[in-house]
Amino acid sequence: MRLILASASPRRLDLLAQIGVTPDAIDPADIDETPLSGEIPRAYAIRMAAEKAALVAARHTDALVLAGDTVVACGRRILPKAEDEATARHCLELLSGRRHHVLSAITLIDADGQARHRLSDSIVTFKRLHPQEIDAYLASGEWHGKAGGYAIQGGAAGLIRALQGSHSGVVGLPLYETRALLVAAGQGL
């Protein structure tokens, strides 16, 4: 059965390749990603992945559709995707010396319309960041478009003291959970 990746993220494509999966097509979902009033990070991540998958599945009724969403949460606060340096700086200052959760939700919808969901919850701990370290990381530009203002697969790896959970989930697609969903849908891996 054809597999459609409902994401334009090159990181998700690279991660799928690590488990030997190459989507037949890429069809990103363009949805409103504004959190609902009072929505907690876990519910938000699951809802985003499910809505992205449903939108794309409606366009590809004869295929498996895989969608994901990764949320950086500091307490009950959902940190934004950093689109400007001020937002990235604020996120890094907030995460400095603290633990936070990275919630990576995935949804797989099969040709019968059955949706399967998984959620990876990883705990990331940053070292206490000095202003010069934040400045140097911001100068790298890696933070742009990244949830929480950092990319663990880049220079931020040297600023992270501990990780409990899924490294691939923090990057943007939890491979263990993704593989389990694909196998459950009859895709032999």
N, C-alpha and C positions, 0 to 999 in steps of 0.2 A: 504494500500500500504506500502511496506517496506520502511524504512528510513535508509539511509546510512549517517553516519557522516564522512565527508572528513577531519578528524583531529585526531591526536594522543594525543591532549591536554586533560589531565585528568580534567582540570578546565572546559573545555567546556562540558564534559560529566556530571560533577557534576552540572553545571548550568542548563543543559537540565532536569536533574532529579528534579530540583526545580519547574519546571512547569509540571511535570508528564510525561516527554518524555524520552523514552529509545530507542535509535537507535537499529535497527535490526543487524547492522554491523558497524564496524569502518574500514575505508579504507583511510588512510592518503594520501594526494597528495604530491608528491615530485616534486617541481618545482623550477626554478631559481627565487629567490626572490630579485634579484638586481633591484633597481629602475632604470627607464629609465632616460636618460639625461634630466634634466629640469623638471622631473615629480613632480608635487605637491603632498603633502601627501594625500589629499582626493582622487584624481584620482588613486594614487598608491594603497590605501586600497581597493577601489572598484575593481580595476583590479586584485589584488591578490585573493580576494574572488571569483571572476568570473572565473579566470583561474583554481583555485583549484577545484571548482565545476565542470567545464567542463571536466577536466581530469578524475575525478572519475565517472562522469555521463556516460562517454564513456565506462566504465567498468561495469556499472550497468544500462542498458537501461530500465529495468522494475521497477525502484525504484525512490523514491525521494532522492535527494542528497543535503545535507546541508554543506556548507563550510563557513568559516569565516576568517577574518584577522584583527588584531588589530595593529594600528600604533600610536606611540607616536610622536607628532609633536611639535617642538618648532619653532614657526614662519613657514617658508617654509622648515625647516630642518626636515628630517625624522630621528629619533633617532634609532640606531640599537638595535637588541636583544643583550643583554650583554652576551657575552660568556667568558669574562675574567674580572678580577677585575678592571683593568685599564679602560676598556670601561665603566663599571658600575660607577666607580668613576667620570669619565668625564661627564656622563649623569646626575648624581645626582648634581654635581657642577653646571652644566648648568641649571638645573631645580630649584635649590635652590632659594627660595624667589620669584619665578615667576609662572605665569599662563602658562599652555600649553594645547594643545588639545589631546584627545585620540579619535581616529577615529576607530570605530569598524564596519566593513562592513560585511554583510552576503549575500550569494546568495543561493537560493533554485532552483534546476532544477527538473522539474517533468518528468514523464515517456514519455511525448510527446516532451520533449526537451525545454519546455518553461522555461525561466530563470526569476526569480523574485529577485529583489535586494532591500536592505535597508541599510542605513548608520546611525549609532548613533555617534553624535559628542558631547563629554563631555569635560568640562573645569575643569582641576584639578589645584589647587594652593598649592604648597609646602610652608611650613614655611621657613624662612631663616635657612639653615642647618649649624650647627657648624661642624668643621672638626671632632670632636669626635663623633658626631651623624652619620656622613657619615661612619667613621671607624666602629662604632658599627653595622650599618646596613650591611655593606659589610661583616663583620665577621659572620653574620647570614646565608649567602649563598643564601638567598631568591631571590636575584637579578638574579641568573644564568638562562640564557635563556629567560629572560623577556624583552619585548620591553621597552626601556627607562631605563632599569636597576632597576626596582622596581616592587613589587607586592602589589597592594592596599589591597588585602585580607590578608596580613600578617602584619609584623611589620611596614611597610611603612605607614599604616593607621594612626599611631600616629604622622607622620610627615606632613600629609596633612591637610592644614588649611581649604580648601573649595573644594567642588565638586558640579558642576552644570551639571546635566545630568544623565546618566545611570551608576550606580555602577556596574551592571553586564557587561555593555559594556566595562568598564575600566578593569574588570577582564578578559574579552576575548570573551563574547558573549552577546549582548544586548537582554535580554529576551523578552521585550515588542515587539521589532521588529521581533524577531524570531517567537514568538507566532503568530503575525499577518501574517507572511509569511506562516506558517503551516496551519492556518485557511483558508487563501486565496487559498491554494492548496487542500482544501477539507479535511484536517485533523481536526476532531472535538476535541477541547481541552476545 
